[in-house]
């Protein structure tokens, strides 16, 4: 089956940028976003493995309260964190517009909402079920910390914030680690295999704070996402899939933690 072309692959008269400009721009975007997160996750992982006791006896909390006991201040911090985390995506959009393209060239737009939603839902269903099983196995074998997807107070804005957090994670990761990074590496002359490896290892790296299981599981997910992006030419379905996966993790944990025996809690 022939791969679909990107939604606007030939729609923009693109400016040619030098290899040095492209390389430096890519490094700066990563240094301001998920590349820095990868270094932070590595430091966190080194701290965990040198801590007395096993990894599964330690916890990695994702969505925690920023101002315990002060719900309105907490909400302000949550919204601030979600908004500022998306600034690198705005920067990527700026760089793409500067060269005569835009986020649409990555397939991040509203031109194909139903195919994106349908494909994303299928991806989420397949990866979600296998991902839970892999996490439980990795934790049971001592390769993973106990992941606590949320630790927010029981306030009215808890679930909306968890959903917004899921959307933010998805947009940031799929636009930068798949669409933008692959576009830049292609223009820098990297082979498809090398670009796939770079994107997948980067995705695994900033999940290393969860342990070896988090690194491997997300690296495998990265391979799948790169393949699907190459096939479809769109990050839209990947954003949908990632959003659904994170909503399932965040909201599902909030609803099930302490109520089912199979779900580990801190």
C-alpha positions as CSV (number, residue, x, y, z in Angstrom):
1,X,0.0,0.0,0.0
2,X,1.4,3.3,-1.0
3,X,2.1,5.8,1.8
4,X,0.0,8.9,2.0
5,X,1.7,12.1,1.3
6,X,1.9,14.8,4.0
7,X,-1.2,17.0,3.9
8,X,0.7,20.0,2.6
9,X,4.0,18.5,1.5
10,X,3.9,20.5,-1.8
11,X,1.7,23.4,-0.7
12,X,4.4,25.8,0.5
13,X,7.3,27.5,-1.4
14,X,9.8,26.6,1.2
15,X,13.0,28.6,1.9
16,X,16.2,26.6,1.9
17,X,18.1,26.9,5.2
18,X,21.7,25.9,5.7
19,X,22.7,22.7,7.4
20,X,24.3,24.6,10.2
21,X,21.1,26.6,10.8
22,X,18.9,23.5,10.7
23,X,21.3,21.6,13.1
24,X,21.5,24.5,15.6
25,X,17.8,25.2,15.5
26,X,17.0,21.5,16.2
27,X,19.5,21.3,19.1
28,X,18.1,24.5,20.6
29,X,14.5,23.2,20.3
30,X,15.4,20.0,22.0
31,X,17.5,21.7,24.7
32,X,14.4,23.8,25.6
33,X,12.1,20.8,25.6
34,X,12.3,17.1,25.5
35,X,16.1,16.8,25.1
36,X,16.4,18.6,28.5
37,X,13.7,16.3,29.9
38,X,15.8,13.3,28.8
39,X,18.8,14.6,30.7
40,X,16.6,15.3,33.7
41,X,15.1,11.8,33.5
42,X,18.6,10.3,33.4
43,X,19.7,12.1,36.5
44,X,16.5,11.1,38.2
45,X,17.1,7.4,37.2
46,X,20.6,7.5,38.5
47,X,19.3,8.8,41.8
48,X,16.7,6.0,41.9
49,X,19.1,3.1,41.2
50,X,21.6,4.3,43.8
51,X,18.8,4.7,46.4
52,X,18.6,1.8,49.0
53,X,15.9,-0.7,48.1
54,X,14.5,-1.8,44.8
55,X,13.0,0.4,42.0
56,X,9.5,-0.9,42.5
57,X,9.6,0.3,46.1
58,X,10.1,3.9,44.9
59,X,7.5,6.1,43.2
60,X,7.4,8.4,40.2
61,X,4.6,10.9,40.5
62,X,3.4,12.7,37.4
63,X,0.6,15.1,38.1
64,X,1.1,16.3,41.7
65,X,-0.3,19.2,43.6
66,X,1.8,22.4,43.3
67,X,0.2,24.2,46.3
68,X,-1.2,21.7,48.7
69,X,-4.2,23.0,50.7
70,X,-4.6,26.1,48.4
71,X,-6.8,24.9,45.5
72,X,-7.0,28.2,43.6
73,X,-3.3,28.8,43.7
74,X,-2.7,25.1,42.8
75,X,-5.0,25.5,39.8
76,X,-3.1,28.6,38.7
77,X,0.2,26.7,38.9
78,X,-1.3,23.7,37.0
79,X,-2.5,25.9,34.2
80,X,0.7,27.8,34.1
81,X,2.7,24.6,33.8
82,X,0.5,23.2,31.0
83,X,0.7,26.4,29.0
84,X,4.4,27.1,29.3
85,X,5.2,23.4,28.4
86,X,3.6,24.1,25.0
87,X,5.9,27.1,24.2
88,X,8.4,24.9,22.3
89,X,5.6,23.8,20.0
90,X,4.9,27.5,19.3
91,X,8.6,27.9,18.6
92,X,8.5,25.0,16.2
93,X,5.5,26.5,14.4
94,X,7.4,29.8,14.2
95,X,10.5,28.1,12.6
96,X,8.3,26.2,10.1
97,X,6.4,29.4,9.1
98,X,9.7,31.2,8.7
99,X,10.8,28.7,6.1
100,X,7.4,28.9,4.3
101,X,5.8,25.8,5.8
102,X,3.8,25.4,9.1
103,X,2.4,22.8,11.5
104,X,0.1,21.7,8.7
105,X,3.0,20.3,6.9
106,X,3.5,17.9,9.8
107,X,-0.2,16.9,9.7
108,X,-1.1,18.8,12.8
109,X,-4.3,20.5,11.7
110,X,-8.1,20.0,11.4
111,X,-8.3,18.9,7.7
112,X,-8.9,15.2,8.5
113,X,-10.5,15.1,11.9
114,X,-12.5,11.8,11.6
115,X,-9.6,9.7,10.1
116,X,-7.3,11.1,12.7
117,X,-9.7,10.3,15.5
118,X,-10.4,6.8,14.2
119,X,-6.8,5.9,13.7
120,X,-5.8,7.4,17.0
121,X,-8.5,5.4,18.8
122,X,-7.3,2.1,17.3
123,X,-3.7,2.9,18.1
124,X,-4.6,3.7,21.7
125,X,-6.6,0.5,22.1
126,X,-3.7,-1.7,20.9
127,X,-0.9,0.1,22.7
128,X,-2.9,0.8,25.9
129,X,-3.7,-2.9,26.7
130,X,-0.2,-4.1,25.9
131,X,1.4,-1.1,27.7
132,X,-0.4,-1.9,31.0
133,X,0.7,-5.5,30.9
134,X,4.3,-4.5,30.1
135,X,4.4,-2.0,33.0
136,X,3.1,-4.5,35.5
137,X,5.6,-7.1,34.3
138,X,8.5,-4.6,34.4
139,X,7.6,-3.5,37.9
140,X,7.1,-7.0,39.1
141,X,10.6,-7.9,37.8
142,X,12.1,-4.8,39.6
143,X,12.9,-2.9,36.4
144,X,10.4,-0.1,37.0
145,X,9.4,2.4,39.7
146,X,5.8,2.5,40.8
147,X,4.3,5.1,38.5
148,X,1.7,7.3,40.2
149,X,-0.1,9.1,37.3
150,X,-1.8,11.6,39.5
151,X,-1.8,12.9,43.1
152,X,-4.1,15.9,42.8
153,X,-6.5,16.9,45.6
154,X,-10.2,16.1,45.3
155,X,-11.3,19.4,43.9
156,X,-13.6,20.4,41.0
157,X,-10.9,21.1,38.6
158,X,-9.0,17.8,39.1
159,X,-10.3,15.9,36.0
160,X,-10.3,18.9,33.6
161,X,-6.6,19.5,34.5
162,X,-5.7,15.8,34.0
163,X,-7.3,15.9,30.6
164,X,-5.5,19.2,29.7
165,X,-2.2,17.6,31.0
166,X,-2.8,14.6,28.7
167,X,-3.4,16.9,25.7
168,X,-0.3,19.0,26.5
169,X,2.0,15.9,26.8
170,X,0.6,14.5,23.5
171,X,1.0,17.7,21.4
172,X,4.4,18.5,22.8
173,X,5.8,15.0,22.2
174,X,4.3,14.1,18.9
175,X,4.9,17.4,17.2
176,X,8.5,17.7,18.3
177,X,9.8,14.1,18.7
178,X,8.0,12.8,15.5
179,X,6.9,15.5,13.1
180,X,9.5,18.2,13.6
181,X,12.5,16.0,14.5
182,X,12.0,13.7,11.5
183,X,11.6,16.6,9.2
184,X,14.8,18.2,10.4
185,X,16.8,15.0,10.3
186,X,15.6,14.2,6.8
187,X,16.7,17.6,5.6
188,X,20.1,17.1,7.4
189,X,20.6,13.9,5.3
190,X,20.0,11.3,8.0
191,X,18.9,7.9,6.7
192,X,15.3,6.8,7.6
193,X,16.7,4.1,10.0
194,X,18.9,6.5,11.8
195,X,16.1,9.1,12.2
196,X,13.8,6.4,13.5
197,X,16.4,5.3,16.1
198,X,17.1,8.9,17.2
199,X,13.4,9.7,17.6
200,X,12.6,6.5,19.5
201,X,15.6,6.7,21.8
202,X,14.8,10.3,22.6
203,X,11.2,9.3,23.5
204,X,12.5,6.5,25.7
205,X,15.1,8.8,27.3
206,X,12.7,11.3,28.8
207,X,10.7,8.4,30.4
208,X,13.8,6.9,32.0
209,X,12.7,8.4,35.4
210,X,10.2,5.6,35.4
211,X,12.9,3.0,35.2
212,X,14.2,0.6,32.5
213,X,10.7,-0.6,31.7
214,X,9.6,3.0,31.0
215,X,12.6,3.5,28.8
216,X,12.1,0.3,26.7
217,X,8.3,0.5,26.5
218,X,8.3,4.1,25.3
219,X,11.1,3.4,22.9
220,X,9.1,0.6,21.3
221,X,6.1,3.0,21.1
222,X,8.4,5.5,19.4
223,X,9.3,2.9,16.7
224,X,5.6,2.3,16.1
225,X,4.7,6.0,16.0
226,X,7.6,6.8,13.6
227,X,6.5,4.0,11.2
228,X,2.9,5.2,11.3
229,X,3.9,8.8,10.7
230,X,6.0,7.8,7.7
231,X,3.0,5.8,6.4
232,X,0.3,8.5,6.9
233,X,2.3,11.7,6.8
234,X,0.4,13.1,9.8
235,X,1.0,13.5,13.5
236,X,-2.7,14.1,14.1
237,X,-3.6,10.4,14.7
238,X,-0.5,10.1,17.0
239,X,-1.6,13.1,19.1
240,X,-5.1,11.6,19.4
241,X,-3.7,8.2,20.4
242,X,-1.3,9.7,22.9
243,X,-4.0,11.9,24.4
244,X,-6.3,8.9,24.9
245,X,-3.5,6.8,26.4
246,X,-2.6,9.5,28.9
247,X,-6.3,10.3,29.8
248,X,-6.7,6.6,30.4
249,X,-3.7,6.5,32.6
250,X,-4.4,9.7,34.6
251,X,-8.1,9.5,34.9
252,X,-8.1,5.7,35.2
253,X,-5.7,5.9,38.1
254,X,-7.7,8.5,39.8
255,X,-10.8,6.4,39.6
256,X,-9.2,3.0,40.3
257,X,-6.3,3.5,42.7
258,X,-7.0,1.7,46.0
259,X,-10.1,0.1,44.6
260,X,-8.6,-2.7,42.5
261,X,-5.9,-5.1,43.6
262,X,-3.9,-5.3,40.4
263,X,-3.1,-1.5,40.2
264,X,0.1,-0.7,42.2
265,X,0.0,2.5,44.3
266,X,2.7,4.3,46.2
